[in-house]
Amino acid sequence: MSFKKWVFWTHLTVGLATAIFIFLMSATGVLLTYERQFKELSEMTYGVDPDLNAVRLSTDDVVATLQRLHPDEPHIFVRWVNREGAAIPAWAGMHSYLLHPYTGEVLREGEGIVGEFFHIVTDLHRYLLLEGEYKVIGKTVNGYANLVFLFLLISGIYLWLPKRLSVTHLKKVAWLPKQYMSRPHKHRQWHLVFGIWSLPALLVIASTATLFHFKWANVALYSAFGEQVPARERHPEPENLAGDLVSYEQLFGLAKTHADENGYEDWYSMWMEIGKQTHVARFYIDKSIGHRQELAYSLYLDTRDASITRVLRKSDWSAGGQAWGTARFLHTGEYFGFVGQTVAGLVSLLACILVYTGTVLAYRRLVPLAKKR
């Protein structure tokens, strides 16, 4: 058997073996394309008409509400959206709420229908909906299926390459024909043309996904910059917020002033996190709708005297850390904003078509062989 035939049969065999897992990852990738936008739209439906006579809920009021609901949970998030009348998303540990911006009334408890939907889709995408100690099994299966997908992409382009490249040949594989001679011809052309067009983006999506599944992928990335994978920072978490002396509303005001003075006066949202470290309030100031690291930075304030202890931008990270952050959002396309998300969603849809056409073509190839035997 020639090397090219060996690659072909390996391509066909491992493709069939992992087709269902690759299809599920691709299909859920399509559904997750605009996750942030849909969640934001869902929260916007809880917004209220701006009331010039009403006083906006203070940050201290929000924290007090969460502590009343969960007195034993000091780890708190409050997200301010820079829009009059916007509902206030807030978390006490794993418990999430949407609060009325003027009265503090709980408008929604939990993630809501939209959030729950994306939570399920994400769990399917990452863990095959397995829970508890079985999560690691789903993650491992998807991790190796993703490696197979990388092999399929690379071997597919190898199988496509003719002995001699020509403009005529490139035109033939770059566009779908006006007419198909048969259904197998249609499936073959779809598999070829859609594979060619989606190959660059799918290679990026699949290769960056290895960072979420394998330690060696992270080691390789950081080693390329002469660094070691950083260990997770561990700080003793406070049992309560009694040591915070400065009001949270005052800290929020200081964060807004800092944003104005540093070109972030048009911030879209500002997260406040407290209770993760003793005497530390972290403000994540973001110009984008969803965590585009080039458009956001973290401001750390001491809750005892309101002094700035740290300012952290992406440019302050190590080269390896910046590369990891870039890879993280290249995977979802968010690195390039809405356009990048759209491209990632579109090629994920094409990946579903590749799985379908590849499976059909493999079936047509294998059934006659089985009948002969």
Secondary structure, 3 states (H helix, E strand, C coil): CCHHHHHHHHHHHHHHHHHHHHHHHHHHHHHCCCHHHHHHHHHHCCCCCCCCCCCCCCHHHHHHHHHHHCCCCCCEEEEEECCCCCCEEEEECCEEEEECCCCCCEEEECCHHHHHHHHHHHHHHHHCCCCHHHHHHHHHHHHHHHHHHHHHHHHHHHHHCCCCCCHHHHHHHHCCCCCCCCHHHHHHHHHHHHHHHHHHHHHHHHHHHHHHHCHHHHHHHHHCCCCCCCCCCCCCCCCCCCCCCCCHHHHHHHHHHHHHHCCCCCCCEEEEEECCCCCEEEEEEECCCCCCHHHEEEEEEECCCCCEEEEECHHHCCHHHHHHHHHHHHHHCHHHHHHHHHHHHHHHHHHHHHHHHHHHHHHHHHHHHHHHC
